[in-house]
Structure formats: C-alpha cells, structure tokens
Amino acid sequence: MVIGGHGKVALLATPKLVARGDRVTSVIRAAEQARDVEKLGATAHLADITALDAAQWRELVSGHDVVVWSAGAGGKGGAEATYAVDRDAALALVAALEELGADAPRLILVSYAGSLHNPWGEGHGMHAYGEAKQAVDERLASGVPFDHLVLAPGVLTLEPDRGLEPIPDEAGAAAETSRELVADVIVEAAGRADFPHAARFAFVDGDGPVAGADFGA
C-alpha cells in the first residue's frame, strides 16, 4: 500500500513495484487521480487520510505486507494543512500499526535528512513542515513494536537515479537527491527479506548501488 499515491515519488515507485510483481494499492485524496495510478497498474483507493478514525485506519492498512508513507500537504493549505497531513495523519497511522500488533504491516516512511531536529526556526516558511515531520519521526524513534524504516533523503530533484551515497542523518549533510532514487530505495526496501526492525537511512545522490544498500537494523 502506498499512502500519498499521487505524489511525485509515489508515481515513480508504483510502476517499479508493479513490474516486480507486487500488488499495489494506491491511496489517493481525489477521484480524478484514480486514472493516473490505475494506468501504472495500481488499485486506487480514495480516502481523506485527515478524517479517518482509529478503526478506519486499522481497516485501511490491514492485510498489507508493507505500507509506504509518501503523503504530504506539499505546502498547500498553509500550516494547518501541513499539521493535518504530515503530522496528525501520520501519527494516526503509527497508532493504528501499534494497535494491530503482530499483524501490523512493515512501514516505510519518507522523511528527510535531519528531520529529528527541525532545522527551520519559527517564522520560516518550512517551520510547520519541520515540526510535523519531527513529531512523527520522534514518535517512531521513541520505540514502536512494528518493523519500520524511515527514509531520509536530501533536497529532492527531478533528475534520474544515478546511484546513492549514504550520509550522516543531519540537515547540513543533505545535498540533492533524485526523486527516482527515493522511489528505487522504496522498491528495494519493500522487497527485502531482511527488513530492519527500526532504522533510519539517510542518503543523497551518489554512485553507489541501491541493490544491497545497508539500511541498518
């Protein structure tokens, strides 16, 4: 399952997952987005993730092997929308996975390098986004029972994937990172038999292979 299925990274990851033989459910927020994800081979699922209650979240994710969080307000709707999507909806997903216990899918959550320490002060246009991502990533880092991997790329671009370079998980180390590279890392992680229990993986564009990347424990 890909939550935020019509985002740029998700639209790149979906056909790669389908090509491998994975069955992909793409959670979208608008009916007019369905055609785009269905053309890529996914099954569209329309949902307002800001309005789901706990039971609806559990129902949404139950039965899936992996849930990919690639949703975000994208700067639309101001701070209120950012907190509603990037913080509150993501925290609701985390809570649902906790409640599912041993039946919880694995989680791959797309964040950014240095997200555990919001690099943007109050008054900065990115402050709300930084606060929202920090809240979610701190919640995961505090200890949850389900397997999860936080992906922490640098500054996203539309360039093709030419390889990766792992970096320290800090904003100062964040250089340009291809969205296609992020998509390829999602595909690699989702197919791993040795999926980590609790890990963060910070990376940028480089010349190293995605296949076999060390995601940690």
N, C-alpha and C positions, 0 to 999 in steps of 0.2 A: 504494500500500500504506500502510495506517495501522497502526502498531505501538502497542499500547495501545488497541485499537479499542473497548473497552467503557468507557473513561473519559469523563468529562462533556464535555470539549472534543471528543473524537473522535466521540461520539454526535451532537453538534451539527453537526460538519463533514461527516460521512458523507452525509446526505441532500442536502446542498447540492452536494457533488461529484457524486453520482449524478444529481441534477436537471440538471446541466450536461452530462451525457453521459459522465462519467468512469466507468471500471470500477474499482471499489474492492475490494481485498482487505483484510479487517479481521482483524488478528492478535489473538487473544484467549487468555486463560490458562485458561479454564474452559468446559467443554462447554455448561453451562447458559446461557452468554452468547450462544451462536450465534443463537438465535431473535431476540434483540434486534437484532443487527446485520443479520441477513438481512431483517428487516422493513423496514429502512431502505434495502434494495437492494444491500447489500454481500455479498460472498462471504466466509464465515467461514473462518478458518484457525487451528486450535488448535495452540499451541506454548508451551512453557515457555522463555521467552527467557533465563532464567538458566542453562539447561542445554545450550544449543546450542554445538556446537564450531564451529571456523572454517569447515569445509566446509559445515555445515548453515546457517550464516549466509549464506554466499555463495549457496547454493541458494535460500534463502528470498527474498532480495531481487533475484535475477537476473531480468531480463525486465521489470522495472517501470520506468516513466518517472520516478516520484517516490516517495520513501519519506518518510513523515511519522512522526517520533518523538513520540508523545504518551503514552508509558508512564511509570509511576511506581509506587512501592510505596504511595504515599498515606499514609504513616505507619503502615501495618500491618506487624507483624513486627519492629518496632524497627529499630535502626541496621543490624543485619546484613542485613535485607531491603532497606533503603534502599540500602546499598552494592551489593548484588547486582543490583538492578534499575537504579537511577538512575545508577550509575557503571559497574559491570562489564559489564552487558549492553549499555549504550550504547557503551562503548569497544569492545566486540566488534563491534558494528555498524559503527563507524567503521573498524576494521581490515578488515572484510570489504569495505567500499566501496573502501578503498585497494587491496586485492588485485584487485578487479575492473577497476581501471584505467579505460581509456576506455569500458568497458561499464557503469560504475557509474551507478546512478540518481542523480538530484539528491536532496539531503537537506534536509528542513525539520524542524528540531528545536525543540521547545517548551521554553524555559528560563524565566528571569525576569530582570527588570532588575537589574543589578548583580551578576550571578552570577559574574563573573570575580574578584570579591573577596568571599569568603564574609562576609556581614555578621553572622553568628551565632557567638559565641565558644564554646569548649568548655564543656560543662555546659548549654548552651541546647538545648531540645528540637528545634530545627531545625538544629543544628550538622552532623549527619551528612548531611542533605539538602543543605545548603550546600556541604559538602566534595565530595559526589558530583557535583553539578552543576558546580562549579568545575573539577574534574578533567576532565570531558568537554569543557566549553567551552574550557578552556585547550588541550586537545589539538587541537581544531578551529582555534583561533586560532594555533597554532604552525605551521600550514601543512599542508594536505592537498590532493591533486590533484583531488578531485571538487568539483563545484559544491554549495554548501550555504548555507543561510540559517538563522540562529538567531533565533527569535522571543523577545523579552524583554519580556513584559507585566508589569504591576504586580500588585497584590493581586487575585486572581480572585474574581468575584462571579457570581451567577446572574441578574443584570439583563440586559435585552435590549440588543442592539447599537444604540447611538445615534450612532456615529461614533468617530473616533480622533484622538488627538493624539500625535505623536512626542515623545519625551522624551530627556534625556541618559541614557546607559546606566549608571545608578548607583542603588543601593537607595534613597537619600534622595529620589529623584525619583519613586519608584513610588507612584502613587495607585491607586484602584480601577480594575479592568479587567474588563469583561464577558467571560465565557467565550464567549458567542456572538460577540463581537467577535474574539476569538482564532480561533474557527472560521472567521469570514469572512476574516480575514487569511490563514489557511492556504489557503482556496479560491482567493483572489486570487493568492497566490504560486504555487500549484501550476499555475495556468493561464497563467502568464507566459511569453511567448516570450523576453523579456529577463531571464531568471532570473539573479541575481547569481552570481559565481564564489565569493565568500567575503564574507559580510556578516552583521551583526547589526542587528536592528531592534527598538528599544525603544519602547514605546508604552503609553498608557493611554486611558481613556475620554475622548472629546472630541467635537468637532463636525465634524471633517474626514472626507472620504470615504475609504473603503477602496480603491475603484477608483482605480487610478493612483498609489497610495502609492509613495513613493520608498524602496525597500528598500536602496539603495546598490549598490556594485559587488562 
